[in-house]
Amino acid sequence: LVVLQEKGPDQLPAVHRSKTEVIFQSTTSRQKHAKTTRHLRVVMVGHLRDEKLPQTLYAAARLLNPDIGIRIDHIGDPLDARLAAQARGTAAACPHYRWLGGLSHEATRRHIQRAHLLVHASQMEGGAHVVMEAVCSATPVLASRVDGNVGMLGDKYLGYFEVGNAAALAGLLTRIRKEQTAEGGFASTSLYARLEKQCAQRAPLFAPQKEKSALNKLVRALLKDAHAVQ
């Protein structure tokens, strides 16, 4: 059995865990983009559906002071008309929030690369590709504390908020924005700098060569077992 992040085996019956391999999916790395200090750029990527819980972002945007200097871009197709209506309502009420709809993969990656932070608010997650794309673009993540995110970012990651807790998400964004404005950038002791460091430590897990090597190792082991049986 192959699972895509470190918490995957925990969701399986105990009898199957001994035959489970964790193999992270991979993505290409991108050079760290020079990021403005005039404001904090935030992006959320995910089609509008309940599993991704975009309502958390909508509520957090409404809690933020529009003048604080946080700008939120939201990328994703309107798979749920109700959530799309909420996105439009949030954009009308919050000048610092934009719903961009669905974009191409390349355009989405450029948005991630330019952002200071990716928000990933899912209530259910198997191991989101967008999380590794952010990590491999030197863009730290603020994520809901669900196994699919913790299994990607690690138990000790500092950027979690509880599922659906818009106030906690808004609090993290406000704290990071205040850090940014305090010295015209982020000090090495800031939460943001620590998130950057933690993401950089996780990035090698998502390297294409690492995935390829893990898959080759698994296939060789299976072939060896098959020959032994014969």
N, CA and C atoms as a LAMMPS dump frame, in Angstrom:
ITEM: TIMESTEP
0
ITEM: NUMBER OF ATOMS
690
ITEM: BOX BOUNDS ff ff ff
-5.0000000000000000e+02 5.0000000000000000e+02
-5.0000000000000000e+02 5.0000000000000000e+02
-5.0000000000000000e+02 5.0000000000000000e+02
ITEM: ATOMS id mol type element x y z
1 1 1 N 0.842 -1.183 0
2 1 2 C 0 0 0
3 1 3 C 0.883 1.241 0
4 2 1 N 0.604 2.168 -0.876
5 2 2 C 1.374 3.41 -0.953
6 2 3 C 0.479 4.559 -0.503
7 3 1 N 0.962 5.337 0.466
8 3 2 C 0.262 6.545 0.9
9 3 3 C 1.162 7.74 0.619
10 4 1 N 0.56 8.93 0.567
11 4 2 C 1.249 10.091 0.014
12 4 3 C 1.782 11.068 1.045
13 5 1 N 1.6 10.783 2.323
14 5 2 C 2.164 11.646 3.361
15 5 3 C 2.285 10.858 4.664
16 6 1 N 3.008 11.412 5.617
17 6 2 C 3.439 10.652 6.786
18 6 3 C 2.315 10.2 7.704
19 7 1 N 1.182 10.885 7.681
20 7 2 C 0.056 10.497 8.527
21 7 3 C -0.861 9.487 7.844
22 8 1 N -0.588 9.177 6.596
23 8 2 C -1.423 8.24 5.86
24 8 3 C -1.592 6.893 6.542
25 9 1 N -0.507 6.272 7.027
26 9 2 C -0.658 4.956 7.665
27 9 3 C -1.588 4.97 8.876
28 10 1 N -1.694 6.111 9.555
29 10 2 C -2.547 6.187 10.743
30 10 3 C -4.018 5.975 10.414
31 11 1 N -4.386 6.217 9.151
32 11 2 C -5.784 6.083 8.743
33 11 3 C -6.125 4.656 8.304
34 12 1 N -5.143 3.78 8.304
35 12 2 C -5.368 2.407 7.883
36 12 3 C -5.575 1.503 9.088
37 13 1 N -6.303 0.415 8.937
38 13 2 C -6.382 -0.577 10.014
39 13 3 C -4.98 -1.06 10.389
40 14 1 N -4.761 -1.297 11.661
41 14 2 C -3.422 -1.656 12.152
42 14 3 C -2.847 -2.859 11.413
43 15 1 N -3.695 -3.779 10.992
44 15 2 C -3.215 -4.997 10.346
45 15 3 C -2.525 -4.696 9.019
46 16 1 N -2.823 -3.559 8.411
47 16 2 C -2.246 -3.241 7.097
48 16 3 C -1.029 -2.316 7.169
49 17 1 N -0.721 -1.774 8.328
50 17 2 C 0.316 -0.739 8.393
51 17 3 C 1.708 -1.272 8.089
52 18 1 N 1.961 -2.533 8.389
53 18 2 C 3.3 -3.08 8.16
54 18 3 C 3.621 -3.204 6.675
55 19 1 N 2.604 -3.2 5.817
56 19 2 C 2.848 -3.314 4.376
57 19 3 C 2.623 -1.986 3.66
58 20 1 N 2.759 -0.888 4.406
59 20 2 C 2.501 0.439 3.86
60 20 3 C 3.803 1.2 3.653
61 21 1 N 3.907 1.853 2.526
62 21 2 C 5.054 2.71 2.218
63 21 3 C 4.566 4.155 2.059
64 22 1 N 5.295 5.091 2.667
65 22 2 C 5.028 6.514 2.454
66 22 3 C 5.924 6.989 1.316
67 23 1 N 5.313 7.426 0.228
68 23 2 C 6.059 7.982 -0.896
69 23 3 C 5.425 9.324 -1.247
70 24 1 N 6.152 10.373 -0.966
71 24 2 C 5.643 11.709 -1.279
72 24 3 C 5.611 11.915 -2.788
73 25 1 N 4.547 12.542 -3.276
74 25 2 C 4.549 13.01 -4.651
75 25 3 C 5.588 14.133 -4.787
76 26 1 N 5.939 14.438 -6.009
77 26 2 C 7.002 15.423 -6.205
78 26 3 C 6.53 16.572 -7.075
79 27 1 N 7.318 17.626 -7.064
80 27 2 C 7.073 18.779 -7.919
81 27 3 C 8.4 19.445 -8.218
82 28 1 N 8.429 20.259 -9.236
83 28 2 C 9.646 20.987 -9.566
84 28 3 C 9.829 22.16 -8.601
85 29 1 N 11.057 22.462 -8.309
86 29 2 C 11.367 23.61 -7.464
87 29 3 C 11.423 24.878 -8.302
88 30 1 N 11.12 25.985 -7.641
89 30 2 C 11.196 27.288 -8.294
90 30 3 C 12.078 28.207 -7.45
91 31 1 N 12.786 29.058 -8.134
92 31 2 C 13.648 30.01 -7.441
93 31 3 C 12.798 30.94 -6.588
94 32 1 N 13.299 31.273 -5.424
95 32 2 C 12.578 32.19 -4.545
96 32 3 C 12.38 33.528 -5.236
97 33 1 N 11.148 33.987 -5.228
98 33 2 C 10.792 35.238 -5.897
99 33 3 C 11.016 36.413 -4.948
100 34 1 N 11.534 37.508 -5.474
101 34 2 C 11.647 38.728 -4.668
102 34 3 C 10.242 39.217 -4.329
103 35 1 N 9.983 39.465 -3.039
104 35 2 C 8.627 39.764 -2.581
105 35 3 C 8.563 41.151 -1.96
106 36 1 N 7.511 41.843 -2.288
107 36 2 C 7.344 43.215 -1.842
108 36 3 C 7.269 43.307 -0.322
109 37 1 N 7.672 44.432 0.205
110 37 2 C 7.49 44.719 1.637
111 37 3 C 6.35 45.71 1.857
112 38 1 N 5.724 46.175 0.772
113 38 2 C 4.649 47.164 0.9
114 38 3 C 3.374 46.546 1.477
115 39 1 N 3.186 45.273 1.204
116 39 2 C 2.024 44.593 1.745
117 39 3 C 2.334 43.098 1.839
118 40 1 N 1.445 42.36 2.474
119 40 2 C 1.587 40.914 2.622
120 40 3 C 0.677 40.256 1.588
121 41 1 N 1.28 39.544 0.664
122 41 2 C 0.508 38.861 -0.386
123 41 3 C 0.188 37.447 0.062
124 42 1 N -1.083 37.097 0.018
125 42 2 C -1.572 35.791 0.46
126 42 3 C -2.349 35.159 -0.69
127 43 1 N -2.172 33.857 -0.89
128 43 2 C -2.925 33.171 -1.929
129 43 3 C -3.512 31.886 -1.355
130 44 1 N -4.735 31.593 -1.743
131 44 2 C -5.336 30.285 -1.474
132 44 3 C -5.666 29.653 -2.803
133 45 1 N -5.319 28.378 -2.973
134 45 2 C -5.517 27.672 -4.23
135 45 3 C -6.343 26.421 -3.964
136 46 1 N -7.461 26.312 -4.655
137 46 2 C -8.313 25.134 -4.517
138 46 3 C -9.684 25.434 -5.084
139 47 1 N -10.212 24.499 -5.855
140 47 2 C -11.547 24.708 -6.408
141 47 3 C -12.557 24.864 -5.275
142 48 1 N -13.58 25.636 -5.534
143 48 2 C -14.553 25.96 -4.499
144 48 3 C -15.463 24.756 -4.245
145 49 1 N -15.14 24.032 -3.186
146 49 2 C -15.927 22.878 -2.752
147 49 3 C -15.73 22.714 -1.249
148 50 1 N -16.66 22.016 -0.615
149 50 2 C -16.678 21.972 0.847
150 50 3 C -15.431 21.349 1.443
151 51 1 N -14.818 20.372 0.748
152 51 2 C -13.63 19.727 1.3
153 51 3 C -12.515 20.734 1.557
154 52 1 N -12.421 21.749 0.709
155 52 2 C -11.366 22.755 0.847
156 52 3 C -11.727 23.843 1.858
157 53 1 N -12.966 23.885 2.287
158 53 2 C -13.456 24.81 3.313
159 53 3 C -13.055 26.265 3.04
160 54 1 N -13.389 26.784 1.867
161 54 2 C -13.047 28.185 1.588
162 54 3 C -13.774 29.163 2.495
163 55 1 N -14.839 28.696 3.163
164 55 2 C -15.563 29.564 4.095
165 55 3 C -14.636 30.127 5.172
166 56 1 N -13.599 29.36 5.526
167 56 2 C -12.645 29.841 6.533
168 56 3 C -11.917 31.078 6.026
169 57 1 N -11.541 31.067 4.758
170 57 2 C -10.865 32.224 4.181
171 57 3 C -11.816 33.404 4.064
172 58 1 N -13.049 33.148 3.636
173 58 2 C -14.015 34.237 3.532
174 58 3 C -14.182 34.936 4.883
175 59 1 N -14.364 34.129 5.923
176 59 2 C -14.589 34.702 7.252
177 59 3 C -13.352 35.432 7.755
178 60 1 N -12.16 34.872 7.487
179 60 2 C -10.923 35.533 7.916
180 60 3 C -10.763 36.875 7.208
181 61 1 N -11.089 36.929 5.912
182 61 2 C -10.981 38.191 5.168
183 61 3 C -11.871 39.257 5.779
184 62 1 N -13.045 38.874 6.226
185 62 2 C -13.97 39.839 6.827
186 62 3 C -13.5 40.298 8.207
187 63 1 N -12.663 39.497 8.854
188 63 2 C -12.138 39.879 10.164
189 63 3 C -10.94 40.817 10.064
190 64 1 N -10.292 40.845 8.903
191 64 2 C -9.084 41.645 8.743
192 64 3 C -9.42 43.102 8.433
193 65 1 N -8.648 43.986 8.994
194 65 2 C -8.771 45.405 8.671
195 65 3 C -8.281 45.623 7.241
196 66 1 N -9.109 46.169 6.358
197 66 2 C -8.684 46.349 4.963
198 66 3 C -7.453 47.227 4.812
199 67 1 N -7.18 48.055 5.802
200 67 2 C -6.062 48.995 5.706
201 67 3 C -4.757 48.459 6.282
202 68 1 N -4.771 47.23 6.781
203 68 2 C -3.571 46.713 7.45
204 68 3 C -2.478 46.35 6.452
205 69 1 N -2.865 46.117 5.178
206 69 2 C -1.852 45.812 4.17
207 69 3 C -1.74 44.338 3.835
208 70 1 N -2.821 43.603 3.999
209 70 2 C -2.857 42.187 3.619
210 70 3 C -3.733 42.061 2.378
211 71 1 N -3.202 41.461 1.333
212 71 2 C -3.95 41.28 0.086
213 71 3 C -4.085 39.801 -0.208
214 72 1 N -5.311 39.365 -0.414
215 72 2 C -5.618 37.943 -0.57
216 72 3 C -6.112 37.671 -1.984
217 73 1 N -5.465 36.737 -2.668
218 73 2 C -5.941 36.226 -3.944
219 73 3 C -6.424 34.796 -3.743
220 74 1 N -7.565 34.475 -4.319
221 74 2 C -8.172 33.151 -4.175
222 74 3 C -8.355 32.569 -5.561
223 75 1 N -7.743 31.421 -5.818
224 75 2 C -7.748 30.792 -7.134
225 75 3 C -8.515 29.478 -7.054
226 76 1 N -9.458 29.29 -7.969
227 76 2 C -10.184 28.031 -8.011
228 76 3 C -11.475 28.146 -8.788
229 77 1 N -11.829 27.078 -9.475
230 77 2 C -13.068 27.056 -10.251
231 77 3 C -14.282 26.961 -9.323
232 78 1 N -15.428 27.493 -9.752
233 78 2 C -16.641 27.485 -8.927
234 78 3 C -17.387 26.16 -9.027
235 79 1 N -16.883 25.123 -8.362
236 79 2 C -17.54 23.822 -8.421
237 79 3 C -18.842 23.808 -7.626
238 80 1 N -18.983 24.723 -6.696
239 80 2 C -20.177 24.829 -5.859
240 80 3 C -20.73 26.252 -6
241 81 1 N -21.937 26.374 -6.547
242 81 2 C -22.515 27.7 -6.8
243 81 3 C -22.703 28.484 -5.516
244 82 1 N -23.009 27.805 -4.439
245 82 2 C -23.195 28.485 -3.149
246 82 3 C -21.884 29.11 -2.678
247 83 1 N -20.797 28.372 -2.798
248 83 2 C -19.504 28.894 -2.372
249 83 3 C -19.021 29.997 -3.306
250 84 1 N -19.37 29.892 -4.582
251 84 2 C -19.017 30.953 -5.528
252 84 3 C -19.74 32.246 -5.163
253 85 1 N -21.006 32.138 -4.78
254 85 2 C -21.756 33.324 -4.364
255 85 3 C -21.13 33.946 -3.12
256 86 1 N -20.667 33.102 -2.217
257 86 2 C -20 33.614 -1.01
258 86 3 C -18.681 34.301 -1.36
259 87 1 N -17.978 33.757 -2.343
260 87 2 C -16.724 34.391 -2.779
261 87 3 C -16.996 35.767 -3.364
262 88 1 N -18.03 35.865 -4.183
263 88 2 C -18.376 37.162 -4.763
264 88 3 C -18.823 38.141 -3.677
265 89 1 N -19.56 37.649 -2.705
266 89 2 C -19.984 38.502 -1.606
267 89 3 C -18.809 38.987 -0.775
268 90 1 N -17.837 38.109 -0.554
269 90 2 C -16.645 38.5 0.197
270 90 3 C -15.851 39.555 -0.562
271 91 1 N -15.716 39.37 -1.875
272 91 2 C -14.99 40.347 -2.689
273 91 3 C -15.678 41.709 -2.664
274 92 1 N -17.013 41.708 -2.661
275 92 2 C -17.754 42.97 -2.631
276 92 3 C -17.59 43.683 -1.29
277 93 1 N -17.492 42.901 -0.226
278 93 2 C -17.399 43.485 1.11
279 93 3 C -15.967 43.789 1.537
280 94 1 N -15.007 43.113 0.915
281 94 2 C -13.611 43.196 1.365
282 94 3 C -12.711 43.578 0.187
283 95 1 N -12.282 44.815 0.104
284 95 2 C -11.449 45.24 -1.02
285 95 3 C -10.083 44.557 -1.06
286 96 1 N -9.701 43.929 0.039
287 96 2 C -8.396 43.263 0.104
288 96 3 C -8.482 41.789 -0.314
289 97 1 N -9.66 41.331 -0.732
290 97 2 C -9.853 39.94 -1.167
291 97 3 C -10.282 39.917 -2.625
292 98 1 N -9.638 39.043 -3.426
293 98 2 C -10.031 38.863 -4.825
294 98 3 C -10.208 37.376 -5.107
295 99 1 N -11.334 37.028 -5.729
296 99 2 C -11.498 35.683 -6.25
297 99 3 C -11.183 35.729 -7.737
298 100 1 N -10.158 35.004 -8.156
299 100 2 C -9.672 35.055 -9.528
300 100 3 C -10.257 33.957 -10.403
301 101 1 N -11.045 33.05 -9.807
302 101 2 C -11.562 31.927 -10.576
303 101 3 C -10.462 30.925 -10.886
304 102 1 N -10.715 30.047 -11.831
305 102 2 C -9.718 29.053 -12.217
306 102 3 C -8.657 29.642 -13.127
307 103 1 N -7.404 29.293 -12.89
308 103 2 C -6.288 29.732 -13.718
309 103 3 C -5.513 28.518 -14.204
310 104 1 N -4.679 28.712 -15.196
311 104 2 C -3.816 27.626 -15.661
312 104 3 C -2.833 27.238 -14.558
313 105 1 N -2.28 26.056 -14.701
314 105 2 C -1.312 25.593 -13.703
315 105 3 C -0.111 26.525 -13.626
316 106 1 N 0.387 26.948 -14.768
317 106 2 C 1.558 27.834 -14.773
318 106 3 C 1.234 29.171 -14.118
319 107 1 N 0.078 29.744 -14.447
320 107 2 C -0.304 31.02 -13.833
321 107 3 C -0.479 30.858 -12.327
322 108 1 N -1.035 29.741 -11.909
323 108 2 C -1.221 29.484 -10.478
324 108 3 C 0.115 29.376 -9.773
325 109 1 N 1.049 28.683 -10.385
326 109 2 C 2.371 28.567 -9.759
327 109 3 C 3.063 29.921 -9.647
328 110 1 N 2.866 30.788 -10.62
329 110 2 C 3.469 32.116 -10.532
330 110 3 C 2.841 32.915 -9.384
331 111 1 N 1.54 32.771 -9.197
332 111 2 C 0.888 33.442 -8.064
333 111 3 C 1.445 32.921 -6.741
334 112 1 N 1.628 31.617 -6.651
335 112 2 C 2.199 31.034 -5.436
336 112 3 C 3.611 31.56 -5.21
337 113 1 N 4.373 31.615 -6.279
338 113 2 C 5.764 32.045 -6.193
339 113 3 C 5.876 33.49 -5.716
340 114 1 N 4.941 34.348 -6.135
341 114 2 C 4.99 35.761 -5.753
342 114 3 C 4.414 36.029 -4.362
343 115 1 N 3.589 35.111 -3.876
344 115 2 C 2.934 35.323 -2.583
345 115 3 C 3.916 35.141 -1.426
346 116 1 N 3.636 35.833 -0.331
347 116 2 C 4.394 35.582 0.902
348 116 3 C 3.935 34.294 1.567
349 117 1 N 2.623 33.998 1.457
350 117 2 C 2.035 32.864 2.156
351 117 3 C 0.99 32.175 1.291
352 118 1 N 0.926 30.848 1.406
353 118 2 C -0.191 30.077 0.88
354 118 3 C -1.072 29.675 2.056
355 119 1 N -2.375 29.871 1.922
356 119 2 C -3.334 29.39 2.92
357 119 3 C -3.97 28.121 2.389
358 120 1 N -3.994 27.087 3.24
359 120 2 C -4.611 25.819 2.858
360 120 3 C -5.527 25.388 3.999
361 121 1 N -6.823 25.611 3.822
362 121 2 C -7.784 25.533 4.93
363 121 3 C -8.626 24.264 4.932
364 122 1 N -8.238 23.237 4.221
365 122 2 C -9.065 22.05 4.032
366 122 3 C -9.53 21.429 5.345
367 123 1 N -10.729 20.841 5.285
368 123 2 C -11.186 20.034 6.404
369 123 3 C -10.941 18.547 6.141
370 124 1 N -10.614 18.209 4.908
371 124 2 C -10.311 16.834 4.508
372 124 3 C -9.224 16.893 3.448
373 125 1 N -8.146 16.135 3.654
374 125 2 C -7.025 16.247 2.73
375 125 3 C -6.231 14.961 2.711
376 126 1 N -5.873 14.51 1.52
377 126 2 C -5.056 13.32 1.412
378 126 3 C -3.574 13.624 1.301
379 127 1 N -3.236 14.832 0.88
380 127 2 C -1.853 15.241 0.665
381 127 3 C -1.801 16.168 -0.524
382 128 1 N -2.074 17.431 -0.284
383 128 2 C -2.332 18.378 -1.375
384 128 3 C -1.068 18.722 -2.148
385 129 1 N -1.18 18.638 -3.464
386 129 2 C -0.054 18.988 -4.331
387 129 3 C 0.31 20.457 -4.178
388 130 1 N -0.693 21.308 -3.944
389 130 2 C -0.423 22.739 -3.844
390 130 3 C 0.455 23.06 -2.64
391 131 1 N 0.385 22.256 -1.593
392 131 2 C 1.246 22.48 -0.426
393 131 3 C 2.707 22.282 -0.811
394 132 1 N 2.995 21.193 -1.524
395 132 2 C 4.389 20.968 -1.913
396 132 3 C 4.84 21.994 -2.948
397 133 1 N 3.93 22.452 -3.792
398 133 2 C 4.309 23.483 -4.762
399 133 3 C 4.687 24.777 -4.061
400 134 1 N 3.979 25.113 -2.991
401 134 2 C 4.341 26.303 -2.22
402 134 3 C 5.687 26.111 -1.536
403 135 1 N 5.845 24.979 -0.866
404 135 2 C 7.091 24.704 -0.152
405 135 3 C 8.277 24.755 -1.103
406 136 1 N 8.102 24.217 -2.302
407 136 2 C 9.192 24.182 -3.286
408 136 3 C 9.31 25.466 -4.086
409 137 1 N 8.506 26.469 -3.727
410 137 2 C 8.634 27.808 -4.302
411 137 3 C 9.072 28.817 -3.249
412 138 1 N 9.514 28.311 -2.084
413 138 2 C 9.942 29.165 -0.967
414 138 3 C 8.805 30.067 -0.482
415 139 1 N 7.583 29.543 -0.524
416 139 2 C 6.418 30.256 -0.021
417 139 3 C 5.856 29.472 1.159
418 140 1 N 5.992 29.969 2.377
419 140 2 C 5.479 29.245 3.543
420 140 3 C 3.966 29.066 3.494
421 141 1 N 3.482 28.104 4.267
422 141 2 C 2.084 27.703 4.256
423 141 3 C 1.465 27.946 5.629
424 142 1 N 0.237 28.46 5.638
425 142 2 C -0.612 28.436 6.824
426 142 3 C -1.69 27.405 6.543
427 143 1 N -1.78 26.356 7.357
428 143 2 C -2.617 25.21 7.024
429 143 3 C -3.485 24.79 8.194
430 144 1 N -4.639 24.237 7.864
431 144 2 C -5.492 23.65 8.887
432 144 3 C -4.805 22.408 9.455
433 145 1 N -5.07 22.165 10.728
434 145 2 C -4.416 21.032 11.389
435 145 3 C -5.229 19.752 11.133
436 146 1 N -5.085 19.223 9.937
437 146 2 C -5.645 17.919 9.599
438 146 3 C -4.49 17.013 9.201
439 147 1 N -4.709 15.692 9.31
440 147 2 C -3.611 14.76 9.073
441 147 3 C -2.973 14.943 7.7
442 148 1 N -3.8 15.239 6.674
443 148 2 C -3.237 15.386 5.336
444 148 3 C -2.258 16.532 5.216
445 149 1 N -2.449 17.586 6.024
446 149 2 C -1.505 18.712 6.025
447 149 3 C -0.329 18.455 6.959
448 150 1 N -0.625 17.898 8.142
449 150 2 C 0.45 17.615 9.109
450 150 3 C 1.416 16.583 8.532
451 151 1 N 0.878 15.624 7.779
452 151 2 C 1.735 14.621 7.16
453 151 3 C 2.637 15.179 6.077
454 152 1 N 2.3 16.342 5.552
455 152 2 C 3.139 17.007 4.546
456 152 3 C 4.158 17.942 5.201
457 153 1 N 3.722 18.667 6.233
458 153 2 C 4.53 19.753 6.801
459 153 3 C 5.231 19.379 8.104
460 154 1 N 4.816 18.304 8.739
461 154 2 C 5.482 17.852 9.956
462 154 3 C 4.731 18.227 11.223
463 155 1 N 4.887 17.395 12.25
464 155 2 C 4.185 17.601 13.52
465 155 3 C 4.543 18.924 14.187
466 156 1 N 5.769 19.366 14.019
467 156 2 C 6.245 20.548 14.749
468 156 3 C 6.133 21.847 13.955
469 157 1 N 5.483 21.794 12.817
470 157 2 C 5.335 22.995 11.994
471 157 3 C 4.541 24.06 12.753
472 158 1 N 4.936 25.309 12.596
473 158 2 C 4.377 26.403 13.4
474 158 3 C 3.22 27.132 12.738
475 159 1 N 2.837 26.716 11.534
476 159 2 C 1.852 27.48 10.781
477 159 3 C 0.46 26.876 10.731
478 160 1 N 0.083 26.124 11.763
479 160 2 C -1.235 25.497 11.758
480 160 3 C -2.283 26.356 12.461
481 161 1 N -3.522 26.19 12.029
482 161 2 C -4.682 26.694 12.754
483 161 3 C -5.722 25.581 12.747
484 162 1 N -6.623 25.591 13.714
485 162 2 C -7.603 24.519 13.79
486 162 3 C -8.624 24.654 12.66
487 163 1 N -9.163 23.535 12.234
488 163 2 C -10.09 23.502 11.097
489 163 3 C -11.257 24.462 11.328
490 164 1 N -11.486 25.33 10.369
491 164 2 C -12.614 26.247 10.428
492 164 3 C -12.431 27.449 11.321
493 165 1 N -11.273 27.597 11.939
494 165 2 C -11.052 28.694 12.892
495 165 3 C -10.55 29.93 12.139
496 166 1 N -11.497 30.707 11.643
497 166 2 C -11.151 31.896 10.869
498 166 3 C -10.433 32.932 11.716
499 167 1 N -10.806 33.033 12.986
500 167 2 C -10.153 34.01 13.864
501 167 3 C -8.678 33.672 14.048
502 168 1 N -8.376 32.38 14.176
503 168 2 C -6.974 31.973 14.323
504 168 3 C -6.192 32.265 13.046
505 169 1 N -6.801 31.999 11.894
506 169 2 C -6.132 32.306 10.623
507 169 3 C -5.903 33.806 10.49
508 170 1 N -6.922 34.596 10.787
509 170 2 C -6.769 36.05 10.714
510 170 3 C -5.705 36.529 11.686
511 171 1 N -5.63 35.897 12.854
512 171 2 C -4.616 36.261 13.835
513 171 3 C -3.211 35.981 13.343
514 172 1 N -3.009 34.84 12.692
515 172 2 C -1.691 34.514 12.14
516 172 3 C -1.311 35.504 11.041
517 173 1 N -2.254 35.812 10.177
518 173 2 C -1.969 36.762 9.096
519 173 3 C -1.629 38.138 9.649
520 174 1 N -2.383 38.572 10.639
521 174 2 C -2.13 39.887 11.244
522 174 3 C -0.766 39.913 11.926
523 175 1 N -0.445 38.842 12.644
524 175 2 C 0.856 38.778 13.323
525 175 3 C 2 38.868 12.316
526 176 1 N 1.888 38.12 11.229
527 176 2 C 2.96 38.115 10.234
528 176 3 C 3.059 39.465 9.536
529 177 1 N 1.928 40.094 9.269
530 177 2 C 1.96 41.432 8.663
531 177 3 C 2.626 42.432 9.613
532 178 1 N 2.339 42.359 10.893
533 178 2 C 2.978 43.258 11.854
534 178 3 C 4.482 43.024 11.916
535 179 1 N 4.884 41.758 11.831
536 179 2 C 6.317 41.46 11.772
537 179 3 C 6.943 42.109 10.539
538 180 1 N 6.24 42.042 9.441
539 180 2 C 6.759 42.577 8.183
540 180 3 C 6.944 44.085 8.246
541 181 1 N 6.022 44.782 8.894
542 181 2 C 6.073 46.241 8.944
543 181 3 C 6.984 46.763 10.041
544 182 1 N 7.309 45.926 11.013
545 182 2 C 8.091 46.387 12.162
546 182 3 C 9.459 46.914 11.735
547 183 1 N 10.107 46.2 10.784
548 183 2 C 11.452 46.595 10.366
549 183 3 C 11.575 46.675 8.848
550 184 1 N 10.444 46.816 8.171
551 184 2 C 10.478 46.842 6.72
552 184 3 C 10.861 45.513 6.113
553 185 1 N 10.604 44.45 6.828
554 185 2 C 10.94 43.102 6.376
555 185 3 C 10.807 42.149 7.535
556 186 1 N 11.28 40.934 7.375
557 186 2 C 11.127 39.925 8.412
558 186 3 C 12.464 39.662 9.107
559 187 1 N 12.464 39.831 10.419
560 187 2 C 13.658 39.52 11.202
561 187 3 C 13.87 38.009 11.244
562 188 1 N 15.087 37.607 11.515
563 188 2 C 15.412 36.176 11.538
564 188 3 C 14.673 35.433 12.647
565 189 1 N 14.22 36.166 13.647
566 189 2 C 13.503 35.541 14.766
567 189 3 C 11.981 35.58 14.572
568 190 1 N 11.511 36.146 13.49
569 190 2 C 10.069 36.283 13.262
570 190 3 C 9.437 34.924 12.993
571 191 1 N 8.132 34.847 13.208
572 191 2 C 7.404 33.622 12.871
573 191 3 C 7.562 33.312 11.39
574 192 1 N 7.486 34.332 10.552
575 192 2 C 7.599 34.109 9.119
576 192 3 C 8.945 33.467 8.765
577 193 1 N 10.027 33.977 9.337
578 193 2 C 11.355 33.431 9.053
579 193 3 C 11.457 31.982 9.521
580 194 1 N 10.828 31.677 10.639
581 194 2 C 10.853 30.3 11.133
582 194 3 C 10.027 29.382 10.229
583 195 1 N 8.911 29.875 9.702
584 195 2 C 8.13 29.082 8.755
585 195 3 C 8.926 28.832 7.478
586 196 1 N 9.625 29.863 7.008
587 196 2 C 10.477 29.694 5.825
588 196 3 C 11.509 28.59 6.047
589 197 1 N 12.132 28.612 7.213
590 197 2 C 13.165 27.618 7.517
591 197 3 C 12.572 26.215 7.581
592 198 1 N 11.408 26.089 8.227
593 198 2 C 10.784 24.774 8.329
594 198 3 C 10.38 24.243 6.949
595 199 1 N 9.874 25.116 6.102
596 199 2 C 9.497 24.69 4.753
597 199 3 C 10.727 24.288 3.947
598 200 1 N 11.803 25.025 4.089
599 200 2 C 13.035 24.678 3.375
600 200 3 C 13.546 23.307 3.806
601 201 1 N 13.345 22.964 5.064
602 201 2 C 13.769 21.655 5.556
603 201 3 C 12.908 20.529 4.99
604 202 1 N 11.638 20.828 4.681
605 202 2 C 10.742 19.809 4.131
606 202 3 C 10.87 19.676 2.607
607 203 1 N 11.341 20.713 1.951
608 203 2 C 11.345 20.731 0.487
609 203 3 C 12.023 19.513 -0.149
610 204 1 N 13.153 19.002 0.387
611 204 2 C 13.78 17.842 -0.256
612 204 3 C 12.89 16.605 -0.313
613 205 1 N 11.892 16.521 0.567
614 205 2 C 10.982 15.377 0.542
615 205 3 C 10.194 15.311 -0.757
616 206 1 N 10.027 16.457 -1.419
617 206 2 C 9.165 16.553 -2.59
618 206 3 C 9.952 16.647 -3.891
619 207 1 N 11.225 16.305 -3.855
620 207 2 C 12.064 16.352 -5.049
621 207 3 C 11.703 15.204 -5.993
622 208 1 N 11.629 15.463 -7.292
623 208 2 C 11.289 14.397 -8.241
624 208 3 C 12.21 13.179 -8.142
625 209 1 N 13.499 13.402 -7.953
626 209 2 C 14.417 12.274 -7.878
627 209 3 C 14.137 11.402 -6.665
628 210 1 N 13.708 12.024 -5.56
629 210 2 C 13.395 11.251 -4.352
630 210 3 C 12.169 10.364 -4.588
631 211 1 N 11.151 10.914 -5.249
632 211 2 C 9.968 10.098 -5.565
633 211 3 C 10.343 8.952 -6.499
634 212 1 N 11.126 9.27 -7.515
635 212 2 C 11.534 8.244 -8.473
636 212 3 C 12.312 7.129 -7.779
637 213 1 N 13.24 7.508 -6.903
638 213 2 C 14.05 6.507 -6.208
639 213 3 C 13.189 5.629 -5.297
640 214 1 N 12.237 6.252 -4.606
641 214 2 C 11.369 5.497 -3.71
642 214 3 C 10.506 4.51 -4.479
643 215 1 N 9.977 4.936 -5.629
644 215 2 C 9.156 4.042 -6.448
645 215 3 C 9.996 2.897 -7.027
646 216 1 N 11.194 3.219 -7.488
647 216 2 C 12.071 2.171 -8.022
648 216 3 C 12.434 1.158 -6.936
649 217 1 N 12.693 1.653 -5.734
650 217 2 C 13.03 0.765 -4.628
651 217 3 C 11.863 -0.156 -4.308
652 218 1 N 10.657 0.397 -4.31
653 218 2 C 9.474 -0.408 -4.023
654 218 3 C 9.266 -1.472 -5.093
655 219 1 N 9.383 -1.086 -6.358
656 219 2 C 9.181 -2.046 -7.444
657 219 3 C 10.233 -3.151 -7.388
658 220 1 N 11.491 -2.802 -7.129
659 220 2 C 12.539 -3.827 -7.018
660 220 3 C 12.232 -4.804 -5.894
661 221 1 N 11.746 -4.294 -4.769
662 221 2 C 11.417 -5.167 -3.631
663 221 3 C 10.26 -6.099 -3.982
664 222 1 N 9.257 -5.567 -4.69
665 222 2 C 8.121 -6.392 -5.075
666 222 3 C 8.542 -7.476 -6.065
667 223 1 N 9.403 -7.116 -7.02
668 223 2 C 9.884 -8.095 -7.984
669 223 3 C 10.707 -9.193 -7.293
670 224 1 N 11.501 -8.795 -6.322
671 224 2 C 12.305 -9.775 -5.581
672 224 3 C 11.393 -10.739 -4.843
673 225 1 N 10.349 -10.2 -4.209
674 225 2 C 9.405 -11.062 -3.484
675 225 3 C 8.681 -11.999 -4.447
676 226 1 N 8.323 -11.47 -5.635
677 226 2 C 7.615 -12.298 -6.617
678 226 3 C 8.49 -13.447 -7.089
679 227 1 N 9.781 -13.165 -7.335
680 227 2 C 10.696 -14.22 -7.777
681 227 3 C 10.895 -15.251 -6.664
682 228 1 N 10.934 -14.799 -5.432
683 228 2 C 11.117 -15.709 -4.308
684 228 3 C 9.942 -16.669 -4.186
685 229 1 N 8.748 -16.161 -4.441
686 229 2 C 7.542 -16.993 -4.381
687 229 3 C 7.568 -18.059 -5.482
688 230 1 N 8.039 -17.647 -6.675
689 230 2 C 8.099 -18.585 -7.782
690 230 3 C 9.108 -19.686 -7.508
